[in-house]
């Protein structure tokens, strides 16, 4: 997080705050010898909150056999963590502001947040996590950094929201380009300020990338991080207009992050749908009526069946399949997938690039390419041998393949060189992605089976097909990408260089 943004956050007086009742409940439950009757008394001081907590406790969400009529009874049956989470969740939603002017639509924001909370809870139950209700809270709060940024930088953030047009991935790229971090990191900062448990803070901070903030965490926290990272794409099935595209993304994230096969995902959709209908009714959320939820589930299951039938799930990672016309085409893994890294092969890269180049020209949309090469790889090979260098390639390939959108593609080209195709991505966004990849490799410790983990770095060249750089052919675009990589290496390596619209040459 850049210091300028941190200063703005710390000086902002209108940041989201824990409501008074929820703050009291948190304070009491964090004491070593707290009294449950005190917690019940605090929640009971807010009749509307009490009613919502009791409604959800008596709903199919918890499946209790007996009717619960008091908060004290709920505490005895479910424990303080579950009731505390429900109270905090509902009080936060109740205290949310009206719809902003030209910025975030609070109704859409809270709808996505509540649906994601439902998905996180059901995922936690499926993964047999110890505290499903804490997953609900973390899922609910995973995007709270968006509310923070809207308040802290009101002169900029509404503009980004309009540019993103409800595209969550694009919003993240715009945030990183503008602030040097995304709203997940800002959300973690706020959770620390609220003094929420580390398991919640880590899950919120890693909601876009479950590999972040892992150091020193226990198994329960690591599971929570993965659950929350998958919950957003699952919720998007009921939020996004393009249900098949949302299903594909959810399938990829669920498979890559938690190893959830299609049959389990279908079962999960049923349980999440039931939770959405239950929680949505409490808040009168649009799209949460049981018939609407059920219709979306059927549409999602049909889309999932088509994804599986296409053979796209054989690609590793699944996010790298797709066609230039938006369809999903069966591929022969023996020739279109790199056997060592599991990424796309050079053949698949060339095929897909040709498709996307023509599609981008027709639709007048940008297309960006990255070429990445491991610095001083010959030294790695000479020092650790073929086995060590192959493991280094696998490690780097795994990092480069993370967090790509379903239409993007990562491939191993020749030797230690990798290529990334970023569809519908302008030069600024491509540079952000490249810098994120470069930094992730530089900051990591890479276990190649040769004693202590080693440090590696990447040089990356970027080129973009857009209105400023109208490359006449695929070969011209790839040559520009290669020139940019050469510039990065000549400038000292471990850096990113991009083709400049003004000069056509590589620039920082």
JOQUI-V65991 format. One record per helix or strand of 3 or more residues. SS is the DSSP state (H for helix, E for strand). FROM is the first residue (numbers start at 1). TO is the last residue. If there is no record, write none. Layout:
BEGIN
ss->SS from->FROM to->TO
ss->SS from->FROM to->TO
END
This chain:
BEGIN
ss->H from->3 to->11
ss->H from->20 to->29
ss->H from->36 to->44
ss->H from->47 to->57
ss->H from->71 to->78
ss->H from->80 to->94
ss->H from->106 to->126
ss->H from->132 to->141
ss->H from->144 to->152
ss->H from->157 to->164
ss->H from->168 to->179
ss->H from->183 to->194
ss->H from->198 to->205
ss->H from->219 to->239
ss->H from->243 to->258
ss->H from->262 to->283
ss->H from->290 to->309
ss->H from->312 to->314
ss->H from->318 to->320
ss->H from->333 to->336
ss->H from->346 to->363
ss->E from->367 to->374
ss->H from->377 to->400
ss->E from->409 to->412
ss->E from->417 to->423
ss->H from->427 to->443
ss->E from->458 to->465
ss->H from->474 to->490
ss->E from->496 to->499
END
